[in-house]
Amino acid sequence: MAALAAGLQAAGGLRARRYVSPLISAMLLLLLLCLQPSESRTDPETRTWSQTGPRLQLPYSDLRNGSALHWRGGVSGGYQVLLLDEDRGWLLVGGKDHVYLLSPDNLDRPAHKIHWPAAREHVELCRLAGKSLERDCANFVRVLQPFNKTHVYACGTGAFHPQCTYLQLGHNPEEPLLKLSHTVESGRGKCPFSPREPFAVRLTDGELYAGTSVDFMGANAAIFRTSVQGSSQHYIRTEAYDHNWLNEPDFVGSFSIPDTHSPDDDKVYFFFKEKAVEAGQWDKTVYSRVARVCKNDVGGKRSLINRWTTFLKARLVCSVPGPSGVDTHFDELEDIFVLETKDPQNPTIYGVFRTSSSIFQGSAVCVYSMASIRAAFNGPFAHKEGPDYRWVEYKGRVPYPRPGTEFPVRSESKHVRKV
């Protein structure tokens, strides 16, 4: 894979804020542009990043000859999620109807495990709906998010009836305790129904942010925020069945990244790919996106009730110039990795992309700085205009406050649920 620098060319959707003028609020504003770094630039924030060689090389022969560790202690299969705590020396593995607690330094040690099946009635309903008992109608654990030092928040598909609870790990890392909480709640909007659906989730500050579908058929995809503290049932989500917000997305990853030293400026970013709204009605073009929401977004008061008022999205461009001057685009995001730096506000973003062309098959790794991502979100918008209704740059007056921003709100005390 080549290490390529890529800019951000925005092309995303946004609902206008609730306090903008009626003319603007009726429009769908889109981030239009914007940053294509060039090697000729000397600004370290925008200069193309390249690496002459990998930091670590591991030949395939070494893996094949025993450098890789193998764990054969599971009884269920269906392993889809891992949670590693290096400080305390444990590894949680989510599988089919089970959660395992392993020692990453010694996989031969007997694993602690919990049996967490789906309810029998949900398994039967799943079977009657035509799903496979082996591949679908079980509780595939897909969410393991650290809640505090002694508990992990876990969710499973529950035989197409998502469910969530807490795992208690105890205080003693030498003798870890693996215990399932008696409190089980609905996982709708937190975990997908299907064990095979791509999704993204992040638990931060007692709030769970998830990009997932919220129905049996997987047709109603949304970016959700729900509380895992107290008894509040309040949620915020993207608009349902509106392709300008999300258009059949496949979520890849989600991360909480601060903008400044003020918690009021904290954002949560989602990386995904979707059908491009910029393309024609019958065009199946797929674009990769980065979207963000503000943590202190409380939704609208009169419109956009229980909907994000700070949602923005932009296109992630990963391309390499061709010999004839035509860029080769790697449009489909497959994986994302955020490399932390000494500055928590400016991690480095690595994306793995592949082409969507049936003629040329290839993959690439593209690298983004948070400066370029923020520049795209602070850039111009686009909207549909003209006789052919094309996406063009919005030339009108951008309302104040700028769409995608949020006023600070006073923090309220929260009652933490006992687990």
VEXDREN-2710 file (C-alpha; in Angstrom, 1 decimal):
% VEXDREN-2710
k/r/px/py/pz
1/MET/0.0/0.0/0.0
2/ALA/1.2/3.5/-0.8
3/ALA/1.2/6.1/1.9
4/LEU/-0.6/9.1/0.3
5/ALA/-1.5/12.5/1.6
6/ALA/-5.0/13.5/0.8
7/GLY/-7.1/16.6/1.2
8/LEU/-10.6/17.1/2.2
9/GLN/-13.1/18.0/-0.5
10/ALA/-16.3/18.6/1.3
11/ALA/-19.6/17.4/0.0
12/GLY/-21.7/16.8/3.0
13/GLY/-25.2/17.5/4.4
14/LEU/-26.4/19.8/7.1
15/ARG/-29.7/20.9/8.5
16/ALA/-29.6/24.6/9.2
17/ARG/-29.7/25.7/12.8
18/ARG/-33.0/26.4/14.4
19/TYR/-32.3/30.2/14.8
20/VAL/-31.4/31.0/11.1
21/SER/-33.7/32.8/8.8
22/PRO/-36.6/30.9/7.2
23/LEU/-35.0/31.1/3.8
24/ILE/-31.8/29.6/5.0
25/SER/-33.4/27.0/7.3
26/ALA/-35.4/25.6/4.3
27/MET/-32.2/24.9/2.5
28/LEU/-29.8/22.0/2.8
29/LEU/-26.3/23.5/3.3
30/LEU/-23.3/21.3/2.3
31/LEU/-19.7/21.7/3.0
32/LEU/-18.2/22.3/-0.4
33/LEU/-14.5/22.3/-0.4
34/CYS/-11.6/22.1/0.4
35/LEU/-8.1/21.4/1.1
36/GLN/-5.8/19.5/-1.2
37/PRO/-2.4/19.6/0.4
38/SER/0.5/19.9/-2.0
39/GLU/4.2/18.9/-1.5
40/SER/5.2/22.3/-2.7
41/ARG/3.6/23.9/0.3
42/THR/5.9/24.7/3.2
43/ASP/3.3/25.2/5.8
44/PRO/3.7/22.1/8.1
45/GLU/0.0/22.0/8.7
46/THR/-0.9/21.6/5.1
47/ARG/2.2/20.0/3.6
48/THR/1.8/16.6/2.0
49/TRP/3.0/13.9/4.4
50/SER/5.0/11.0/3.0
51/GLN/7.0/8.2/4.6
52/THR/9.9/6.5/2.8
53/GLY/9.5/3.2/4.6
54/PRO/7.4/1.4/7.2
55/ARG/8.3/1.9/10.9
56/LEU/8.0/-1.9/11.4
57/GLN/8.3/-4.8/9.0
58/LEU/7.0/-8.2/9.8
59/PRO/7.4/-10.8/7.0
60/TYR/4.5/-13.1/6.4
61/SER/6.9/-16.1/6.8
62/ASP/7.4/-15.0/10.5
63/LEU/3.7/-14.9/11.1
64/ARG/3.3/-18.3/9.5
65/ASN/6.2/-19.8/11.4
66/GLY/4.9/-19.0/14.9
67/SER/5.3/-15.3/15.7
68/ALA/1.6/-14.9/15.8
69/LEU/-0.3/-15.9/19.0
70/HIS/-3.3/-18.2/18.7
71/TRP/-6.1/-18.6/21.2
72/ARG/-8.2/-21.7/20.9
73/GLY/-10.1/-21.5/24.2
74/GLY/-13.4/-20.1/22.9
75/VAL/-16.4/-22.2/22.6
76/SER/-18.7/-20.0/20.5
77/GLY/-17.0/-18.3/17.6
78/GLY/-18.4/-15.1/16.2
79/TYR/-15.6/-12.9/17.6
80/GLN/-16.1/-9.3/16.5
81/VAL/-15.0/-7.0/19.2
82/LEU/-11.9/-6.6/21.5
83/LEU/-11.2/-4.3/24.4
84/LEU/-7.6/-4.2/25.7
85/ASP/-6.5/-2.7/29.0
86/GLU/-2.8/-2.6/28.9
87/ASP/-2.4/-1.0/32.3
88/ARG/-4.3/-3.8/34.1
89/GLY/-3.3/-6.5/31.8
90/TRP/-6.6/-7.9/30.5
91/LEU/-8.3/-8.4/27.1
92/LEU/-12.0/-8.7/26.7
93/VAL/-13.3/-10.6/23.7
94/GLY/-17.0/-10.5/22.5
95/GLY/-18.3/-13.5/20.7
96/LYS/-21.5/-15.4/20.0
97/ASP/-23.5/-15.7/23.3
98/HIS/-20.3/-15.2/25.3
99/VAL/-17.8/-12.7/26.6
100/TYR/-14.2/-13.8/27.4
101/LEU/-11.6/-12.3/29.7
102/LEU/-8.1/-13.2/28.7
103/SER/-4.5/-12.4/29.7
104/PRO/-2.9/-11.0/26.6
105/ASP/0.6/-12.0/28.0
106/ASN/-0.4/-15.6/28.3
107/LEU/-3.2/-16.8/26.2
108/ASP/-2.7/-20.4/27.5
109/ARG/-4.1/-19.4/30.8
110/PRO/-7.7/-20.5/31.3
111/ALA/-10.1/-17.7/30.2
112/HIS/-12.9/-16.3/32.4
113/LYS/-16.1/-16.4/30.4
114/ILE/-19.7/-15.3/30.8
115/HIS/-22.6/-16.9/29.0
116/TRP/-24.9/-14.2/27.7
117/PRO/-27.5/-15.6/25.3
118/ALA/-30.5/-14.0/23.7
119/ALA/-33.9/-14.5/25.2
120/ARG/-35.6/-17.7/23.9
121/GLU/-38.6/-15.7/22.6
122/HIS/-36.4/-13.4/20.6
123/VAL/-34.5/-16.4/19.1
124/GLU/-37.8/-17.9/18.0
125/LEU/-39.1/-14.6/16.5
126/CYS/-35.8/-14.3/14.7
127/ARG/-36.2/-17.8/13.3
128/LEU/-39.8/-17.2/12.2
129/ALA/-38.6/-14.1/10.4
130/GLY/-36.4/-16.3/8.1
131/LYS/-33.1/-15.7/9.8
132/SER/-30.4/-18.4/10.3
133/LEU/-30.3/-19.9/13.8
134/GLU/-26.5/-20.3/13.6
135/ARG/-25.5/-17.1/11.8
136/ASP/-28.2/-14.6/13.0
137/CYS/-30.4/-15.8/15.9
138/ALA/-28.0/-15.4/18.8
139/ASN/-26.6/-12.7/20.9
140/PHE/-23.5/-11.6/19.0
141/VAL/-21.6/-9.2/21.4
142/ARG/-20.5/-6.2/19.3
143/VAL/-20.0/-3.3/21.8
144/LEU/-17.4/-3.3/24.6
145/GLN/-16.8/0.2/25.8
146/PRO/-15.0/1.2/29.0
147/PHE/-17.4/2.8/31.5
148/ASN/-15.2/3.3/34.5
149/LYS/-12.3/1.5/36.2
150/THR/-14.4/-1.4/37.3
151/HIS/-17.2/-1.7/34.6
152/VAL/-17.5/-2.1/30.9
153/TYR/-20.6/-1.2/28.9
154/ALA/-21.5/-4.1/26.6
155/CYS/-24.2/-4.6/23.9
156/GLY/-25.2/-7.5/21.7
157/THR/-27.5/-8.2/18.8
158/GLY/-29.8/-10.3/21.0
159/ALA/-31.2/-12.3/18.0
160/PHE/-32.2/-9.1/16.1
161/HIS/-33.4/-7.6/19.4
162/PRO/-30.3/-5.5/20.6
163/GLN/-29.6/-5.5/24.3
164/CYS/-27.1/-3.7/26.6
165/THR/-25.8/-4.2/30.1
166/TYR/-22.7/-3.8/32.3
167/LEU/-19.8/-6.1/32.9
168/GLN/-18.2/-5.9/36.3
169/LEU/-14.4/-6.5/36.4
170/GLY/-13.7/-5.7/40.0
171/HIS/-10.8/-3.8/41.5
172/ASN/-8.1/-6.4/41.7
173/PRO/-6.2/-6.8/38.4
174/GLU/-4.5/-9.9/39.7
175/GLU/-7.8/-11.7/40.4
176/PRO/-10.2/-10.1/37.9
177/LEU/-13.9/-10.6/38.4
178/LEU/-16.1/-11.1/35.4
179/LYS/-19.8/-10.7/36.3
180/LEU/-22.9/-9.7/34.3
181/SER/-25.1/-7.0/35.7
182/HIS/-28.8/-7.9/36.3
183/THR/-29.8/-4.6/34.6
184/VAL/-30.4/-5.2/30.9
185/GLU/-31.7/-2.5/28.7
186/SER/-32.7/-2.0/25.1
187/GLY/-29.8/-1.6/22.7
188/ARG/-31.8/0.1/20.0
189/GLY/-29.7/3.0/18.7
190/LYS/-26.6/1.6/20.4
191/CYS/-25.9/-1.7/18.6
192/PRO/-27.0/-3.0/15.2
193/PHE/-29.7/-5.7/14.9
194/SER/-27.5/-7.8/12.5
195/PRO/-24.2/-9.4/13.5
196/ARG/-22.8/-8.4/10.0
197/GLU/-23.8/-4.8/9.7
198/PRO/-20.9/-2.3/9.8
199/PHE/-21.3/0.3/12.6
200/ALA/-19.3/2.6/14.8
201/VAL/-19.6/3.4/18.5
202/ARG/-17.9/5.6/21.1
203/LEU/-18.7/6.0/24.8
204/THR/-17.5/9.3/26.3
205/ASP/-18.5/11.4/29.3
206/GLY/-21.4/9.0/30.0
207/GLU/-22.9/9.3/26.6
208/LEU/-22.9/6.7/23.9
209/TYR/-22.5/7.9/20.3
210/ALA/-23.3/5.2/17.7
211/GLY/-23.6/5.1/14.0
212/THR/-26.0/2.2/13.3
213/SER/-29.4/1.2/12.0
214/VAL/-32.3/1.2/14.3
215/ASP/-34.7/-1.3/12.6
216/PHE/-34.9/-5.0/11.8
217/MET/-34.3/-4.5/8.1
218/GLY/-31.3/-2.2/8.5
219/ALA/-32.9/0.5/6.4
220/ASN/-33.1/3.3/9.0
221/ALA/-29.4/4.3/9.7
222/ALA/-28.6/7.1/12.0
223/ILE/-26.0/8.7/14.2
224/PHE/-27.3/8.5/17.7
225/ARG/-26.5/9.8/21.1
226/THR/-28.0/8.2/24.2
227/SER/-27.1/8.4/27.9
228/VAL/-25.9/5.3/29.8
229/GLN/-26.1/7.2/33.1
230/GLY/-29.2/7.7/35.2
231/SER/-32.7/6.9/33.9
232/SER/-32.9/9.5/31.1
233/GLN/-34.4/8.2/27.9
234/HIS/-33.5/11.4/26.0
235/TYR/-31.7/10.9/22.6
236/ILE/-30.5/12.9/19.7
237/ARG/-30.2/11.5/16.2
238/THR/-29.8/12.4/12.5
239/GLU/-33.1/12.8/10.5
240/ALA/-34.7/9.5/9.5
241/TYR/-35.0/8.5/5.9
242/ASP/-33.4/11.8/4.6
243/HIS/-30.6/10.9/2.2
244/ASN/-29.1/14.3/2.4
245/TRP/-28.2/13.6/6.0
246/LEU/-27.1/9.9/5.5
247/ASN/-27.5/7.9/2.4
248/GLU/-27.2/4.2/3.1
249/PRO/-24.0/4.6/5.1
250/ASP/-21.5/2.0/6.1
251/PHE/-19.9/3.2/9.3
252/VAL/-16.2/2.6/9.9
253/GLY/-15.2/4.4/13.1
254/SER/-16.0/7.1/15.7
255/PHE/-13.7/9.2/17.9
256/SER/-14.0/11.9/20.5
257/ILE/-11.4/14.7/19.7
258/PRO/-11.3/18.0/21.5
259/ASP/-11.1/21.2/19.5
260/THR/-9.7/23.5/22.2
261/HIS/-9.0/23.4/25.9
262/SER/-12.6/24.2/26.6
263/PRO/-14.9/21.1/27.0
264/ASP/-17.7/23.2/25.4
265/ASP/-15.8/22.8/22.1
266/ASP/-15.5/19.0/22.2
267/LYS/-16.6/17.2/19.1
268/VAL/-17.3/13.5/18.1
269/TYR/-16.2/12.5/14.6
270/PHE/-17.7/9.7/12.5
271/PHE/-16.0/8.1/9.5
272/PHE/-18.1/6.2/7.0
273/LYS/-18.9/5.7/3.3
274/GLU/-22.2/6.2/1.6
275/LYS/-23.9/6.6/-1.7
276/ALA/-23.0/10.1/-3.0
277/VAL/-25.9/12.6/-3.1
278/GLU/-23.9/14.7/-5.5
279/ALA/-24.2/11.9/-8.1
280/GLY/-27.2/11.4/-10.3
281/GLN/-30.3/9.6/-9.2
282/TRP/-29.3/6.3/-10.9
283/ASP/-25.5/6.7/-10.2
284/LYS/-24.2/4.2/-7.6
285/THR/-21.1/6.3/-6.8
286/VAL/-19.8/5.8/-3.3
287/TYR/-17.9/8.6/-1.4
288/SER/-16.1/8.4/2.0
289/ARG/-17.1/11.0/4.6
290/VAL/-16.1/12.5/7.9
291/ALA/-19.0/13.9/10.0
292/ARG/-18.9/15.7/13.3
293/VAL/-21.3/16.7/16.0
294/CYS/-20.8/18.8/19.1
295/LYS/-21.0/17.1/22.4
296/ASN/-23.1/19.9/24.0
297/ASP/-25.7/19.7/21.2
298/VAL/-29.1/19.5/22.9
299/GLY/-31.3/19.4/19.8
300/GLY/-33.8/22.0/18.6
301/LYS/-36.5/23.7/20.6
302/ARG/-39.2/24.2/17.9
303/SER/-37.7/22.4/14.9
304/LEU/-35.2/19.6/14.8
305/ILE/-36.5/18.3/18.1
306/ASN/-34.3/15.3/19.2
307/ARG/-32.2/16.0/16.1
308/TRP/-28.7/17.2/15.8
309/THR/-28.4/21.0/15.2
310/THR/-24.6/20.8/14.7
311/PHE/-24.3/17.9/12.3
312/LEU/-21.9/18.5/9.4
313/LYS/-20.2/16.1/7.0
314/ALA/-17.5/16.5/4.4
315/ARG/-16.0/14.2/1.7
316/LEU/-12.7/12.4/2.4
317/VAL/-10.6/12.5/-0.7
318/CYS/-7.9/9.9/-1.2
319/SER/-6.3/10.1/-4.6
320/VAL/-3.0/9.8/-6.4
321/PRO/-2.1/11.7/-9.7
322/GLY/-1.9/9.6/-12.8
323/PRO/0.7/9.9/-15.6
324/SER/-1.8/11.6/-17.8
325/GLY/-2.8/14.1/-15.2
326/VAL/-6.0/12.3/-14.2
327/ASP/-6.2/11.4/-10.5
328/THR/-6.9/7.8/-9.4
329/HIS/-9.5/8.0/-6.6
330/PHE/-9.7/5.5/-3.7
331/ASP/-13.3/6.3/-2.7
332/GLU/-14.3/3.5/-0.4
333/LEU/-13.1/3.8/3.2
334/GLU/-12.4/0.4/4.8
335/ASP/-10.7/1.2/8.1
336/ILE/-9.6/4.2/10.1
337/PHE/-7.0/4.7/12.8
338/VAL/-6.4/7.7/15.0
339/LEU/-2.8/8.0/16.2
340/GLU/-2.6/10.1/19.4
341/THR/0.2/12.7/19.6
342/LYS/1.5/14.9/22.4
343/ASP/-1.3/17.4/21.6
344/PRO/-4.7/15.7/22.2
345/GLN/-6.3/18.2/19.9
346/ASN/-4.3/17.2/16.9
347/PRO/-4.0/13.4/16.4
348/THR/-3.0/12.0/13.0
349/ILE/-5.7/10.3/11.1
350/TYR/-4.9/7.2/8.9
351/GLY/-7.4/5.8/6.5
352/VAL/-7.4/2.6/4.5
353/PHE/-9.2/3.0/1.2
354/ARG/-9.9/0.9/-1.9
355/THR/-11.1/1.7/-5.4
356/SER/-14.7/1.2/-6.4
357/SER/-13.8/0.7/-10.1
358/SER/-14.4/-2.6/-11.8
359/ILE/-11.4/-1.9/-14.1
360/PHE/-8.7/-1.0/-11.6
361/GLN/-8.5/-2.7/-8.2
362/GLY/-6.2/-1.2/-5.6
363/SER/-5.8/0.0/-2.1
364/ALA/-4.1/3.0/-0.5
365/VAL/-3.4/4.5/2.9
366/CYS/-4.1/8.2/3.2
367/VAL/-3.1/10.5/6.1
368/TYR/-5.0/13.5/7.3
369/SER/-4.2/16.2/9.9
370/MET/-6.9/17.6/12.2
371/ALA/-5.9/21.0/10.8
372/SER/-7.1/20.0/7.3
373/ILE/-10.3/18.4/8.7
374/ARG/-11.2/21.5/10.7
375/ALA/-10.4/23.7/7.6
376/ALA/-12.9/21.8/5.6
377/PHE/-15.6/22.1/8.3
378/ASN/-14.9/25.9/8.4
379/GLY/-14.9/26.3/4.7
380/PRO/-17.7/27.2/2.2
381/PHE/-21.0/25.3/1.9
382/ALA/-22.7/23.9/-1.2
383/HIS/-26.4/23.7/-2.2
384/LYS/-28.5/22.7/-5.1
385/GLU/-29.1/25.6/-7.5
386/GLY/-29.7/26.4/-11.2
387/PRO/-32.0/24.9/-13.9
388/ASP/-30.2/21.5/-13.7
389/TYR/-30.3/21.6/-9.9
390/ARG/-26.5/21.0/-9.5
391/TRP/-24.5/21.1/-6.3
392/VAL/-22.7/24.5/-6.3
393/GLU/-21.0/26.7/-3.8
394/TYR/-23.4/28.7/-1.7
395/LYS/-22.7/32.4/-2.4
396/GLY/-25.3/33.9/0.0
397/ARG/-24.8/35.2/3.5
398/VAL/-24.0/32.5/5.9
399/PRO/-26.2/32.9/9.0
400/TYR/-24.9/33.6/12.5
401/PRO/-24.2/31.5/14.4
402/ARG/-22.6/29.5/11.7
403/PRO/-24.3/26.2/11.0
404/GLY/-22.5/23.4/12.7
405/THR/-21.6/25.4/15.8
406/GLU/-23.3/25.4/19.1
407/PHE/-23.6/27.8/22.0
408/PRO/-22.2/26.6/25.3
409/VAL/-24.9/25.2/27.7
410/ARG/-24.9/25.1/31.4
411/SER/-24.0/21.7/32.7
412/GLU/-26.6/19.9/34.8
413/SER/-25.9/17.4/37.5
414/LYS/-26.4/13.8/36.5
415/HIS/-27.5/10.9/38.7
416/VAL/-25.2/8.0/38.0
417/ARG/-27.0/4.6/37.9
418/LYS/-25.6/2.0/40.3
419/VAL/-24.3/-1.1/38.5
END
